[in-house]
Amino acid sequence: MRNILLTITVLLMFSLLTACQMFGDDTDVSIPDNDIPERIPLDSDGHCPMEEGYVLVDDECVLLDRDFSGRGSFSREEFVHIGKEQTAAMDELVADLSGSVGLAVMSRSLFETHSPYLYTFSTAFFGLLSTNDEDDAENVFVKLLEEGVFEEIAFLDEDGQEVAIDLNPLVLEVFGAYTVVAFEMPMEGEPEDLQHQVNHSFHYGGVYLIHNETGKVFATQEVHYHEHVSSETESFAKMVTVTVTLHEPVMREAKEYLYDEEDNPVLDDEDNHLYDIVLVPVLDENDEPLVFTEGPILTATVEVPLYEHYLQQVYEDGEPVFDDDGEPVYEEVSEPVLDEEGDPVYVTEEVAVLDEDGHVQYLETFEITLDVVEYVTHTEIHYEAYAEPTPLGHVVHLLLNDMLDADPDDNMHDRNAHDLIANRVVAGAGTLYYKALRSTLESGAEGEIVVRISYDDETDELVLEEHMNITAAGFTDCALFVDPDEGIVFCFGDDLRIFTPEHGLATIEGIEQPASMSMPNGKLYFYSLIQSEESSFLMHRITPEGTIEDVHIELPENIITCENAEGCLEYHVMPLFDDAGEEEDYHRMVTSFAEGDALFDRVRLSVQSVDVGSSSEICEEAEGCTLLTSNFTVVDDAEEAIALAAASEYAAYPVHFAYGDTIPDTEDFHVTYVVEEFGYLTERVDVYELQTAFSQFRRLDDHFHFLHYDAGSTHELNVILQYDETTDRYRAMYTNMFPTLETAPLGEGYVGINMEKTAIYHFAHDESASSPAHYNFTIDNLTGEEDIHEVNDLAIDYDGTVYFKAVDRFIAEITGTIEPDGTIIIDTEYTEREIIRLRPIN
């Protein structure tokens, strides 16, 4: 038992001593050279060179770590994913547009703080009217719900789960059944203006087309990435304390970072990457697991007699021995050291524990501190991204140009909305048409084509197809128009030609000098520049079969009456007819009218009787003879005389005599005329005035459009175009309304800022002053009695409330509202309201 305890004690002491000497904090353990001997004798002082790795075993020095390498290493890869933008996967998402009546882009701060704002529907492009603050550049893509509440647009994946995106929307615009939205893309340097940002977004894959009905998102650029892989290895020296078990790999603790099933980092609440502590092998210089086959020698302490060693001369036969050089020969003599009592003196020594075969024994488990060099390899994958427009990208680029070129202050109706050249893209019910080269759609022979885009409900994809070949059809030297509802392509040149996929090519006959017009109901009409004076303006719709359907814009007439209390004298044309009923001549007649009488325009007279008196001559002219007389009476069909003005009573009117009739030789004869037909003086919109006014449509509401005909300050030739949804017909009437900068419905009328921006006018329908040919308003200057110097803005809220911004006579900014009856209410304090321009959908 004593020997066992002694052995253990010696072992522990030796282990600590050896670890400190060999694996101290400041010592790198190196691989010994193969030519170092395993065993060497004691030095001259009777010690082993411990600093070289030798220990004393059985009175000889034994090498401890012949097979041990203390310098280990390990390697790991760290991938830095740079370059692939999140936008590359957006075309796999669906925008939740459910319940939306309008879309907008607004600043996030405005959206989250719920500042007072107005939301008004607009068909013109407005930039970010909500903010221009560089410190508030984050925006949000929102929809307006029917109850008047904004909600941020959510993007959903194929499982219907909401996907968070960090893209900043810039602008959007609705084109028929589709919405174009541009997101901000990273760019070097200071941000450019909005137009440059949108163009940059398009070229770097940040513009998308959304199908409004389903919310499906479509990319307009195909982004390609070229992968560049670069690696850099760094070495880090660190001290590692490990537990070693002989003949087993040396293990140490390391961090193992956690990833989910989709290889995304697992983060804690503070966004720190979570990890587990795991054991990994320590590697030697050959990247092999480090394994100890030998370790600290198992030692024990023993008491041995203390010897003293000295040299004494060698004697033989009592004579000293000399070497060949004549020097005395000495030998080492060891003798036990005795104490004072003559007993041997013992000392304690630490010796290696040997097995029964005399081999050195080692510790099976022990701790050591290694100077480990850690090699960390950083692998960076850089992506060079470049974008190529998809076939869809071509049409979206055209839509962006339309959007950016629009005048934000122009709310005129676009009379050329179906023009494929001027508007670039024509939008229909679920379709888009545009002009392109065939190579943009598919490979093949070059040529211009009309492309049709539609949504396939079965595949949830957009279908881009060649609608017609412009080059092959010969539609190259003419203006191109498209009726998207019928799929008809029109060619305006020397004649009017059409094409439909179902019926092919056709030439339209019967429209002289044709002109086109996109009416406010969204339909394409045609009319002839040559129009007769009729009670309607004749327009045409062309069917896919090439037939003409006549459509009339009603031009109702007013019969003009005398409005003078003292009566009226009016000149009018008086046609005269011979006995055969043929018009023989005409003269002007002046007729007296009382107040309220309908004024004549033309009076048709026929000779009732002629009192010729004595005759002296017979008419010998084959075509008859004509004499003038100032003696005549005009009677109506009841033979009642009609009062004529004095100027007419003394006028001379021709009388016709047939061949062989007896005619008087003087003018002294009397004629009685009978009125066969009155033509009253009437008023209606002139067809040529209507053609001129077509270029100045301004929308008032769904049923009324204002057509501005520049007629000076009287405005007497301005026109109201009234649309009846039930009959799909229009009526054109004169109006006393004048142009305004901003116009909004208010109550039963309209309110608008005059062109000089000095007043707000209210226009209320005045039925008593209106007539079939006149749609008149009572016009009130709402700001006439108010302290308002200049009006800057006017907007209508979603609930119909009308707000304005103005400046008072002290040049102070003021705000206010307009009541439905036209009452102006100025805010007691200036209230800033942000105007959010919405794009209506659905």
Salt bridges, closest charged atoms under 4 A:
ASP28 OD2 - ARG71 NH2 2.45
GLU60 OE2 - ARG39 NH1 2.80
GLU78 OE1 - ARG76 NH1 3.59
GLU78 OE2 - HIS378 ND1 3.27
ASP96 OD1 - LYS143 NZ 3.77
GLU112 OE2 - ARG108 NH1 3.43
GLU138 OE2 - ARG108 NE 2.92
GLU151 OE2 - LYS143 NZ 3.53
GLU152 OE2 - ARG108 NH2 2.91
GLU173 OE1 - ARG839 NE 2.85
ASP193 OD1 - HIS196 ND1 2.73
GLU234 OE2 - HIS378 NE2 2.99
GLU332 OE2 - HIS309 ND1 3.54
ASP355 OD2 - HIS359 ND1 3.72
GLU374 OE1 - LYS238 NZ 3.67
GLU374 OE1 - ARG252 NH2 3.59
GLU380 OE1 - HIS382 NE2 2.87
GLU384 OE2 - HIS228 NE2 3.46
GLU388 OE1 - HIS224 NE2 3.39
ASP402 OD1 - ARG424 NH1 2.46
ASP405 OD2 - ARG424 NH2 3.13
GLU448 OE2 - LYS435 NZ 3.28
GLU465 OE2 - ARG452 NH1 3.14
GLU466 OE2 - ARG438 NH2 3.05
ASP483 OD2 - ARG541 NH1 3.28
ASP495 OD1 - ARG497 NE 3.48
GLU533 OE1 - ARG684 NH2 3.50
GLU545 OE2 - HIS503 NE2 3.55
ASP550 OD1 - HIS540 ND1 2.90
GLU554 OE2 - ARG729 NH2 3.95
GLU554 OE1 - ARG731 NE 3.49
GLU557 OE2 - ARG684 NH1 1.82
GLU584 OE2 - HIS656 ND1 2.69
ASP585 OD2 - HIS587 NE2 3.38
GLU676 OE1 - ARG604 NE 3.29
GLU683 OE1 - HIS774 NE2 2.88
ASP702 OD1 - ARG699 NH2 2.33
ASP728 OD2 - LYS523 NZ 2.89
ASP787 OD1 - ARG809 NE 3.31
ASP827 OD2 - ARG833 NH1 3.27
GLU832 OE2 - LYS805 NZ 2.85
